[in-house]
Amino acid sequence: MADKLPTYQPIPPQGRSKHLQSRPRQWALLLSTLGSFSLLASWRVLSGPHAHTHHVPLHAQRVLDECATMRQMPGPSASFASRLRSERFEPGTKAQYIHNATIWTGLKDGHDGYGRALMHIDKNLTVTSSPVIQGDILLQNGLIWAVGQIPEDIIKQTGTGVEHINAHGAWVTPGIFDIHSHIGVDALPLLQGTDDTNSIKGLTLPWLRSMDGINVYDEALALSVSGGVTTSLILPGSADAIGGQAFVIKLRQTSEGSPSSMVLEPPFSLNNTDKPSTHPPHWRHMKHATGENPSRVYEGTRMDTMWAFRSAYEEARKVRDAQDAYCVKAESGLWNGLGPDVPKDLKWEALVDVLRGKVKLNIHSYSPSDFDGLVRLSNEFKFHISAIHHAHEAYLVMPLLEKFYGGKPAVAMFATNARYKQEAYRHSEFAPQILHEAGFDVIMKSDHPVLNSRYLLYEAVQAHMYGLPANKAIQAVTTTPARTAGFGHRLGLVQPGYDADVVLWDSHPLALGATPKQVFIDGIPQLTKPFVSEKSSHLQHAPSTPEWKTGAKEALKFKGLPPIKGKSSRKVAFINIGTIWKRTGEERALIEVVSEQANGVMVFINGSLSCESLQDATGCASSMEGDRGIHVVDLKGGCMAPGLVSFGGQLGLIEIEQEPSTNDGEVYGPFDSKFALVGDLDRAVDGLSFEGRSMLLAYRAGVTTSIAAPMGSSLISGLSVAFSNGGAHPLEHGAIVHNITALHVKVAPGGQPSVSTQIGLLRQILLSKDESKITGWFRKVAKGELPIIVHVNSADIMAKLILLKGEIEEKAGSAIKMAFFGALEAHILAPEIASADIGVVVNPARATPMSWDSQRILPGLPLSEDTVITSLLKHNVTVAIGILEGWEARNTRFELAWAALGSKVQLSKGQALALGSTNLEKIFGIPSSAVEGDWVAYRSGDMFDLGSQVVGAASERRRQVDLF
């Protein structure tokens, strides 16, 4: 049937003689009695008047066992559920008793109450199915031993070595399962010697194995564990149509220290062990990819990729059919003419197992054209697909996904990462909600290092914010991926008998900034002396979801491209305001003004603030009366705050990163032979385009201003521009905030020329007296008239730049306005940076050691007390945050909240807000008068609340208010 996984099917009986169809296979019983005389044995088969003798070979039992194994489906053994010790248990591991915890068990879809019943590994005791339990957890022998109100006598049975942990009511969940990761094979820092993600030796390579490239020293392993990730499916990359076999690993370091020892339930053949006769095989895993990636890498088309699939599966089918034919004869006692071995082909054996239903197949696929091809392919060769990954347009063609052979797949996706290529352009943030409501299993994944798997939980947080129910959001990174990958019998639940992989959190797992206090893998604590910050009480509950109203419907109606421009209004009154954030003084300090009754009012006319009252609407009655055209917007206790500012993602210059025709393009650098043709520095304002989707989504999320620098990978990039994300075109009044904000240079190791040559050239240009063209702009920098932003990560290079700044200032007699961008090692030089009066734009805000020159990061909680940001702020450095890609701009307000919560000493809301507004303005020299009239209205909370929603933006400069 179509809704069942394919099983072993012998060759149909049409081609077999009637006597073989009806004759009992009694020879197997006879064979067992022959013992050492089997070599001399024979078997007579009667066919009409003739008699045929078939000698039973010595290898018969081996062959028959192998044939039986072929039809055996994967899964846990019958005895697995009664195990009392994990095969991954490390001798000497102490039992762990976590008491007084709030336990999310994952056992039930609803969230309608708290259970207290005891669940114990002894199945005779009471079992509860409540989603949340108030009580205790006992971890022993690498397993979850008991959950609930655990009696003291059970604790005593563990002996004297038990570790007691008082959770003080903190949340506990199963460990996070990342179903799409390249951790270990795309190891950090990124180096040529550890790049083992993709082979480009051919479109179909099912014989390759990701575990052969796992680097146990990948710095991301410990970082990901510190984010609560305990298990990952390590996939080959997506350059090939069939990239190879994948393996599930636990992220803890083992005593053996090998990649093999990290693999969970490896195929029995992997470690040269024979499968016990009572044990079914373990699930295997494989990666396929469709669409743009294989086409781009192999300079082909989707037609080429689909033919490559069909050709490979035809080869696998030939091997499978030859095996089936062989086994039918062997099991029928027709040994004459059979070779000693079942037919095999090492290159295709994994793909043969796909056809036998023994492989959890994960496919990188985005668009309906690719889904449709996979529907045809899976039905032609009759194999099931466990999950489609990325799947940005899956929510638009859900009936099509129902047609996959064996039933619909799970969908593993990003929350908001989109528009980086054409097939990702129609993604909607409401896709997880839409797919869930249609009955699909929804999984959130990292594609590490595309997204840092340390923050995979944040993908679930965002999915919940956009409508995925809270319980399903947590399941999307725990229970659902574990079950989809074939490990639902041991992972993804807090239940006795399951692996002792649990996480103790400092707040509700869906609260922004939720961070582990401790992580257990196989019952072993993974964090040594973790740094913990006590979170406020409101973060101990699941956040509310904003009132999105028609968001999901609009996404479906407009095929992923709903209108996202705001509706302009001449006169708007925002009422029931709870707080107002205001700029004060030349330093642009931000202060919070509170309306005690949450009934403040602000009235805007043509974008300008006309009236403000913290008491009630009567204070602005004269501004509101007698005007039927006024729009009244109820903020329901929300807030008004300055518009946010974004830098780093090149909004306005890039629309679809992998589509050159949608981008401004790269500039020529000083070491490019064509640089002389330009004769001057590039100005980003000349390449600016408006109304891009990432730009408008940022605007709708409160980011009113963006700064973009020309795209360049060489020493000198050019001159950046500040502009309004809500602008319609460059000539619109107020669309350009500041034509030229700063001069951008990049100093980095690893290329041509050397770092010393790069700094030497900067010295030479900055000391030049030439006022014309290129040197003229550097002359402005030397005079302190134009900021210079240096893109740099290494503390060693920053130290040289500090010296260079001092040298130039001494000779030029003026102070240079310098700032570092990236600066992930800036904390090492925090006092020196402060003394040199250099600003810092940290990017990414949540530091990751992606490159060799950014290894010495401060990771923040729970691994360090401080972050790069807090370390610099302690020394009074002007600090801001940046973004890596344009799609990230919409999440700026949450990055600011992360910055506030990521260290032991939490930032104030004012400090956090400044990181994404006034501090960036100061670093880039944007006049306060150009942006101080930008306001953003948040309903049902402030800018840091996941439950709040941006409903409007006012701009005095643009002379309008946009409502969303």
N, C-alpha and C positions, 0 to 999 in steps of 0.2 A: 504493500500500500504506500501511497505517496507520503503519508505522514509518519512513516517509519524509516529508520536508518537501514541502508542496504545490508543484507546478510549474505553469507556464503550460499551460492546456488550451484549445484553440480550441473554437468552437461545434461540437457533434456534427454529423456529415454528413447526418443524416436530412432536414434541411430544404433541402439543396443538390441541384442537378440532377446526374444521374449523370455527365454529361460533365465537370463541374467536379471531381468526385471523382477522375477518372482522368486528366484532361488534365495533362501536365507544365507546370510554371510557368516556361515558357521566356521569358515576356515580360521577366523581370528581366534576363536576359542581353541581350535586345534593347535594353532601356532603356539599358544601359551604353554601347551603340554609337551612340545617337542624339545625344548631346552637346547642342549648342546648338539642335538641331532638335526637341527633345523636346516643345516646346510644340505643334508641328504634327503630332506622331505620333498614331497611333491603333492600336487593337488590336481585331481582329475575333474574336468568340467565336461559334462555331456551336452552335446548339441546335435539333436537328431540322432542319426545312426553312428555318428563319429564320436570319438573320445579324444579330448585334448588334455595334455598333461602340462600343468603350470608349476614349476619349481618355486617354492617359497624361499626367497633369498635371506641371507643372514641379516641384512639391513632392513628387513620388512617392518619391524616394530618401530624403528626410528622414523621411517617414512610415514607410517600410519599416524604416529604421534604428531609429526610435522603437519600432515594433512588436517588432523583434528584441530591443531592450533590455529591453522589458517581460518577456520570458520568460527573460532572462539572470539567473542566480542570483549573489548576492554572494560575494565571496571574493578572495583575493590573485590577482594576475595571474600568468601562467606564468613571467614573468621575475623575480618578487619574490624568490624564494629565492636568486637569483644576484646580487642587488644588492650593490654595494660601498660605497655611501654612503646614509645615511638621508636621506629628504626633510626630516627635521627637524634635520639637522646645521647647527650654527651655525658659520659660517666663523671661523677663528681658534681653534677649540677644540683644545687640545692632546690628544694621545693619553695614555691613562692605563694604566700597567703596575702591576697589583696582584700582588705575588708573595708566595709562602709563605702561601697562604690555604687554609682548609678550605671547599670550595665545595659547597654544596647545589645540585645542578643541576636537580632537579625531573624528571629524565628517567625515573625508575623508581619503581614503587610501594614496593618493598622498601627496607630499610635494612640490607643484608647485606654490606657491604664498602666499601672505598675504592678508587677507580680512580685511575690516574695517567696514562692515555693522553692524547695530544694531540688536541684537536679544533680544527681551523683552518677559516677561512672558505673555504679551498681544499678542496673536497670530496674531493680525491684522497687526503687524509691520513686517518690513523686516526680513527675516531669511537668513543667509548665510550658506553655506556648506564648506567654506574654512577651511583647516586644521589648519591654524595659523591666529590669529587675533591680530592686533596691537590696543590696546585700553584698556577698563576698564571692571571690573566685579563688580556687585552689589549683595551682599548677604543679604537676608532679610527673616525673618520668617523661617529660617532653609533651605531656598531654594536659588538657583541661580536665581536672579530676572531679571538681564539684563546683556548682554555681548556686547561689541563693543564700539563705540563712544557714550557714554551715555549722553544725554542732561542734563543740570543743573536742569531742572524742575522735572525730574524723581528723582534726588538725593534729591531735596527739599521735595518731597512727603514722604520721609522716616522720616521726622521730624528732630529734633535737635540732636538726639542721635547717628547719624551715625559716625563711625570711619573712618577717611581718611588715606589711606596707599599709599604712592607714591612708585611704584615698580621700578621706574627708568629703565624701559625697561626689567626687569627681567622676566624669564620664569614662567608661571603658567600652571599647568596640573591638571587633575582630581586626586583625592586621589588614592593612590596605593591600589589595591585589592589583598590580598594574598589568593589564592585559596587552599592552602595546608599548614595549620598551626596547631600547638598544643599549641599555646600561651594560657595561662590560665589553661590548663589541665596538662601541663608539665612545671609548673611555675618555675621561677628563683628567688632565687638560688634553684638548684635542691635539694629537700629534700624528705625523705620518706613520710612525712605527706602531701605533695602536689603533689604526683605522681598519677595522675588520667587519664593517657593516654590509658592504655590497661587493659582490664579484661582478665583473662586467665581461665574463668569458662566454656569455650566451644568454638568450632570452629565457631558456628553461633549464634550471639547474637543481632539480629536486634532490640530488645526491649530496649537496652541501649541507653543513650543520653549523648552526650559530654557536654551539658550545665549543667548537674548535677555535673560536676567536675570543672567548671570554677572558678578560684581563682582571684578575682578582685584586689588582692594586688600583683599579678605577676609583678615583677620589669621590665619585658620585655615589658609590655604594653606601658609605657611612652617612653621607648627607641625606640620601633618600630614606635611610632608616630613621634618621632624626626627624623626618616628616611623617613617620608612621607607616612607611611602605615596608612590608615584610616579604612579599613575594612578587616576582615579575616574570612575565612571559617574554623571553628574549628572542625577538624576531630578526631574521635577516632584513636587509633594507628593501626598498621598493624600486630599485633600478631595473630588476628583472621581472618578467612575468611570473616565473617560479623561482623565488629567491633561495629556497632551501628549507631545511627542517629547523624548527624552533624548539626551545627547551625552557621549561619552567624552573626557576631557581629561587631559593631562599637567600636573602641578601646578607645574612650574617656570615662572618668569617668562620670557617670550620677549623678544627684542630689539624686536619690534613692539609688544608690550605690550597686545595686544587679546585678547578672549575667543576670537575666531575662530582666532587663531594657536596657541591652546592645544588646540584640538580635534584629536583623532587620527582620521585617515582620515575626514574629513567627506564627506558626499554631494557629488558633483562639482558639483551645482547650487548648493551652499551658497555657494561662493566664485566663482560665475559662470564656471566653467571647463567646457569640453566634455570629456566622458569619452572617452579614447582608445579606438578601436575594439577594441584588443587587451586592454583592461582591463575586467574585470567590475565591477559597481557595488560600492560599499562597503556594509557592513551598516548598517542604521538601527536605532534603539532607541526604545522607547516604554514609557510607564508606564500601567498600569491599577490600580484599587483596588476592592476589594469590602468588604463587611461594615460595621462600625460607623462608620467615618469618613464615607463618603458619606451614610449614613443620618442621621448626626448633623448634618452641615453643611447638608443640604438638607431636614431634618426629614421624611425618608421612611423607607422600609423596604428590606429586601433585594429584595423584589419590584419596587419602583420602580427600583432600581439595575440589576437584571437586564434589565428591559424597556428601560431606557436603552441598555444594551449592545446588545441585539438590534436596536433601532431604528437605532442608529448603524451597526452592521455591515450592516444591510439597505441603508442608503444607499450604503455603500461597495461592496456587492455589485452594486448597480444600475450604478454607475460602471464597475466592472470588467467586467461583462457587456457594457456598451455599447462599451467599448474592445475587448473580444475580438471582438465582432460586426464592428466597424469594421475591425479588422486582418485578419480572415478574408477580408473582401471585398477589401481592398487587396492582400493577398498572393495573391489569386486573380485579380487584374487587373480586378476589377469596380469601376472607378472612377466610373462614372456615378452621380450622386446622392450621392457621398461628399463631405463638406466637406473643407476644406484641413487640418484639424487632428484629431488623435485626441481623442475626448471626454475632458474633464478637469473636475475640480472641486477647486479649491485647498483647500477645507475638508476634503475627504475623501481627498485623494491619499495621505496617509501611511497611512490605514487600508486603502486599496486595496492598498498594498504589504504590509501585514500579511497580507491574503488571498493575495497572491502569494508569501508565504514569504520576504520580503526584510527582515523586521524582527525583531530580537531583542526579544521581548515580555517585560517584567518586571511581575509582578502582585503587589501588596500584598494578601495574603489569609491568613486565620488558621484558619478553621474548616471542618469537613466540609460544612456547608451551602453555604458559598461555593465550596469545591473542587468540589462536585457541580455547582453552577451553571456553573462554568467548564468542566467536562467536557462538559456539554450544549452550551454556547455554542461551544466550540472544535470540536466534532464537527458542529454544525449549520452553521457557516460555514467549517469546514475550515482552521484555522490552528493553528500550533504555538506553545506557550508555552515560552520558554527557561528561566525561573526563577520560582518563587513565593517571595515575600519575607515575612519574619517567620514565617509558616507554623507557628505555635506548636503546632498540633494535627496537623500533617502526619504525624508519626511514629505516630499512632493509627489512621490510615486509609490506609496505604501502598498496598494494592491499588486503592483509588479513584484514586490519582495515576497509576497505570499506564494509566488510560483516557483521559488527555488525548490529543487528536489529535496524531499525529506522535510519540508516545512520552512517557515521563515527563519532567517538568522537573527542573532542578536546584533545590535548596532552599537559600535564603539566609536565615540566621537569626542571632539573638543566642545567646550562651552561657547567661547566667543572668538577663538582663533580662526580667521577666515580671510578670504579675498586675496590670498597670496598667489593664487593662480586661477585661471579661468574656471576650472571645475570646482573651485571652492568659493566662487563669487556669490552664489545664491544661498549660502548658509544662513540660517536664522538662529538666534539665541533661544527661540521657543521650540526648536526641533526636539530636544529631549522630552519636553512636555507632550508635544504632539504625538511622537512615536509611542510614548508610554500609554497615552490614552487610547491608542489604536491596538494595544496589546503586545507591543514589542518589548523585549528585554533591552533596557538602555544601560550602557556602560560608558563611563567617563575614563579616558586614558590620557597618557602624557606624550607618547611618541618620543620619549626622552632620547637625546637631549633637545629635541625641538621645543618642548616644554620641560622644565626641570621637574623630574618625577618627585622630588622632595615636596612639591606643592600640588600633587595630584588631587588632594582633598579639596583644594580651592576650585577645581573644575566642578566638583560636586556641589560646592557652595554656590557657584554661579548658576548651575543648572536648577538648583532649588530656587534661587532668586527669580528665575524666569519661568517658574511654574511647576517644576518637577516636585511631587510631594516629598516631604522631608525624609520619610522612611525609604522611599525609592532612591533618593539622592545618596543616602549613606550606602544602601545596597549597591548602587552603581559603581562603587569603588571597593566593595568587600564581597558580599554574598553573590551578586550576579556574575562578576567576572570569574570567581572561583568555580561556580557551577558551570558556566559556559566553557571553561577550559578543562572540565572533567575532574575537578577536585572538590565538588560539593559534598563529598563524603568525609572531608577532613579539614576544609578551610572555609572561611566566610561566615561562620557562626560562633557565638560563644556558647558552647554546648559541651557537656562531658563527652570525652572520647575524641574530641577534635584536637588538632594540633594546638599546642600552647603558644599561639601567635596572637597576642592581644596588645592593645595600646591604651595607656592611661593618659587622658587629655587634660589640659589646663582649663578647658571651657567646653561648651557643647561642640561636637565635631563640625556642625554647620555654622558655627559662629566665625566671623571673620578673624583670621589670625590664630585659629585653634592650633595649639602646639603640643606635642607629646611631653608629658612629664617623665614617662618611661615607656620603652618599647620592649616587648618580650618576643623572641623568636625561638621556638622549641623550648620554651620555658626559661630561656637564658636572657637576663637583662642586657640590653644593648647599649645603654647610655651610662657612661661612667661619670658620676658626680654631675648630673645635668643641672643646668641653670634654669630656674623656674621663676616665673613671675605670677603673682596672684592676680587673676582677672576679676573684673567687676561682676556683680551678681547678674546683670542683664545679659552677660555673655554665656551664662550657664543654661540658657534656654534656646531652642531653635528660633532663628529670626523669622519674622513675618515675611510674607511675599507681597510686593507692591501690587497695586490694582492696575494690572496691565490692560484690562478690558478687552480690546480687540486685537492685541498684538499677534496672537497665534492665528486668528482668522485672517488677518491682513497678510501675514506671511504666506498662507496657503492661497489666498485669493490672487495675489500678485506674483505667484511663483517665485517667492524668495526675494523679490525686489519691491517691497511696498514703498509708497511715498514716505519719505522721512524728513522732508523739509518742514520747518515750523510754519504755523499760520500767523502771519503778522497782524498786529492790532495796534491802532493808534493810541488807545487809552486802556490801561489795565489796572485793576485794583487787586492786590494780593492781600487776603484777609486771614485772620486766625493764625498769625505768625507767632511761633514760640520763641525764636531767637533770631537776632540779626548780627552778623559779623561785619565789623567796620574796619576800614583802614584809618590809621591815625598818624599824623606827623610825617616828617621827611623820611624817617626810617620805615614807614609803611607798616608799623606794628598792627597786628590784628587783635581786636578786642571783641568779646562776645557781650551783647546787650540782650538781656532776657526780659520777655514779657511774662509777668508772673501768672497772668490768666490765659496765656497763649492766645491772645486776641489782638495782637498787633496788626497794623495796616501799613502798606506802602502803595502809593499810587504813582504810576508812570504815565507820562504823556509824551508821545513821540520819542520814547526811549529814555527820557530824562526823569529823574525822581522829582515828583511834584509835591508830594506830601508824605510824611511819615509819622505814625503814632504807635506807641507801645501799649496803649490802653485799650482802645476799641475804635470802631469805625467812626464814632462821632468826632474824633479828632481830625478826621479828613473828610467830614461831611460836605464841606463846601467844594471839595475837589470831585466828589462822587455824585452829587445831586444834579438833577436836570440834564443828564447826558445819557440818552438811551443807548449810545454806541459803546458804553464802557463795558469791558469784560471783567467780571468778578471771579477770581480764582481762590477757592478755599484751600489753604495749605494744611489744615487739620493739625495744627500745632507744629508744623514744619519750620523751616528756616529760610532766611535770605542770606546769601554769602557772595563774596566777590567771585568773578569768573575764574576758573582754573586755567593754567597755562601748560602747554606740552612742548617738549623738545626731544628730538632723537629719532622719531619714526618717519621723518620726511613726508609728513602729510602735505598734500598740495603738489608734491613732486613725483610721488608714486601712487598709482591707483591699484594696478595688479602687478605685483613685483616681477613675476615671471613672464609678463607680456610687455616687451620693450615699447610697443606702440602706445602704451598707456602711461609711460613714464617720461620724465624730463631727460633721462640719460646721464651717463657719467661725464665728468669734466676731464679735460686734459691736465695732467700734472706737470710740474717743472722738469721732470725727467723723461717726459714723453716727447718724442721728436716733433709732434705737431703742436706742442705748447706755444712755440714761437708764432704760430699763425693766429693765435688768439690775441696776444699782446696786452691782455689785461685780465684781472681776476673775474671769474664768473659771479654773477649776481643771481641768487636764487629767485628773486622777484621776477626776473625775466622768464623763468620757466614755470611759474606758478599756475596751477589750474584749480578751479573751485568746484564745489558741489560733488566732490567724490564721496562715496558712501562711508568710508572710514572717517572722513572729515566731518560729515554730517552726524554720524553716530556719536562721535566725540562731542560735538556741539550739544546734542540731545542729552548727553551725560554730564553737562556742566563745564566742559572745556571750551571756553569761548575764544581763546587765543592759542595759536600754534606758532612755533618758530621752526623754520626749515633752513638747512644749509645745503649747498650744492652737493650732489652725490659724487664723491671722489675717494679713491683708495690711496692716492699719493700724498705727498707731504702737504701740499696746499690745496684746499678744497675751494675756497672762495668766500663770498659774503652772504650771510644769512639774512632772512626777512622774517618779520612778525606780521601775522595776518589774522583776520577773523574767520573762524571755522564756519560761521553762519553766512558769510558773504556769498554773493551770487556771481560776481566777476571782479576783476582787478579795478575796474573803473567805478564800481559802486562806492558811494560815499562811506568812508570808514572801513572798507574791506581790507585795505592795507593799513596795518597799525604802525609799522615802522619799516621804511624801505630797506635800510641797512642797519642791522643790529650788531654784528660782530664779524671778525675775520677768523676763519677756521683753518687750523692746521692739524696734521696727524703725525705723531712721532711714535713709531712702533718698531720692534725688532723683527728679524726674520726675512727681510726683503732686500731689495737693492734700491738705494744705497744703504750703507750702514747707519746705525743710530748716530754715531759720531759725525758722519757726513751730514745727516739731517739737521742736527743741532748746529753744526758749523755753518750751514747755509742760512739757517734762521738768524744766527748771530750776524752774519755778513749783511743780510737784507735789512735787519733791524737797525744796524749802525750806518746804513747808507743815507746820504743826504739828498738823494735823488727824490724829487717830489712827483715824478711822473709815473703814470700807470701803476704797474705792480708794486714797485718799490715805494710809490707814493702812499699806497694803503698801509704798508708796514711803517712808513714814516708817521702816519696818524696814530698807529699803535704805540710807537716809541714816545710820542708826545702825550699819550694818555687820552687821546681824543676818540679812540675806537677800541672796544674790548677785543681781546684775542682769546679764542677758545681752543685749547689744545686737547685733542683726542688722545688719551694716554691712559694706561693701566698700571704700568710698572712703577713701584716706589723708587727704584733706582733712576729711571728716566725722569720722574718728577723731581727728584733731588737735583739733577743737572739743569732742569728748567728753572728751578728756584734760583740756582746760581746765575743762570743766564739772565733772568729777570733783574736780579740785583746789579749785574754787570752793565746792562743796558741803561738802567735807571741812573746809575752813577755817572755814566758818560753823557746821557741825554738830559739829565737834570730834571726829569719829570717821572711821575709814577705811572707804571703800566697797569692797565686793567686786565688782569689775566685770570682765567678760570680753567680748571681741568674738567674734562668730560670723560665719563667711564670711571676712572680713578678708583678701581676696586681695591687697590693697596694704599689708598691715601691715608688710612688711619695710622700707618707706620710713621708718617711724617706730619701728623696732626699739629704738633706745636710749631714746626717749621712753616707749614702752610699758613697757619694763622698769623705768624710773625711776618710772612711775606705778603699778607693781605691778598691771598688768592682764593677765589671762590671755587666751589666744587659742585658739579652735577653728577651724582652717582648714577651709574647705569650698567646693568639693571639695578633697580632699587633693592631687590632681594638678591644679594651677591651670589654669583656662581663662578667657580674657577674654570671657565671655558677654555682659556688660553694659558700658555706657559707664563706669560707676564702678568697673570691675575691669580696666581695660585694662593697667595698669602691673604686670603679674604678673612674677614670676621663674619662667620656664618650667622651669628645671632642665636637666640634661644632655639633649642636647649643646649647648644654646643659652646656658646660663648655669652658672656654677660652683655657685651656691647655689639653693635653693628658698626659698619663704616660710618653710617649717618650719625649715630649717637656719639661715637668717638670724636667726630669732627665738631659736632655741636658743643660738646664739653669744652672745646678750645675756642669757642665763639667764631668758628668759620662759617661763612655764609654758604649754606648747603641747600641744594635742590635735588630733585629726582628727574631722571629722563626715562625714555622708552626705547626699545630696540626696533620695533616695527609699528607701522601706523595703526593697525587694529587694536593695539594695546591702549591707545589714547583714551578710549571710552572707559577704561577701568582705572583712570588716574585717581579718582577719589578713594578707591579701595586700596590702591598702592600707598596712598598717604596714610590710611588707617593701619596698613601692615607696618609701615615705618614707625608708627607710634607704638605698636604693640610688640614689635620684634625684639626688644631688648628688656633687660630686667628693670631698668629705670624707664618707665613709659613717658613718651612725650605728651605735652598738653595738646589739646585740639588746635590751639592757635599755632603752636610750633609745627604741627603736622600740616596744617593748611598752608602755611608759608612755604613749605617745601615744594608745593605745586602751584604757587601763585607769586607772591611778592618777592620771594628770594630769586626766582628765575628772572623776574623783571629787573631786579637790581643787577644781577650778573650780566645780563645782556644790554643793560643801559636803556631799557625802555622807559620813557618818561611816565611818571605816575599819572599825569593828566591824560595820557593816551588810553589808559585802561581802567581808571578808577570809576568810570561810569558803567562798567560791566557788572551786572548782577545776575545771579542764578537763583531760581525759586525751587525749593525742595518740599515736597508734600510728605507728611507723616513721618517726620524725622529730620535729622541733619544730614550733611553731605557724607558722613561716614557710616550711616545706617543702611544695612542691606535692605531693610523694609521701606526705605524712602525712595521717592521717584522725582526726577527732574520734570517739572511741568511748565517751566518758562525761563526765558533769558531776556534781559533788557540790556540795550546798548545805547548809551548816550551818543557815542561816536557814530553809530550807524543810524541813529534816530528812529529806532523801532524796538518793539517787543515781540518776540516770537513765542507762541504757545505750542506745547506739545501734547 
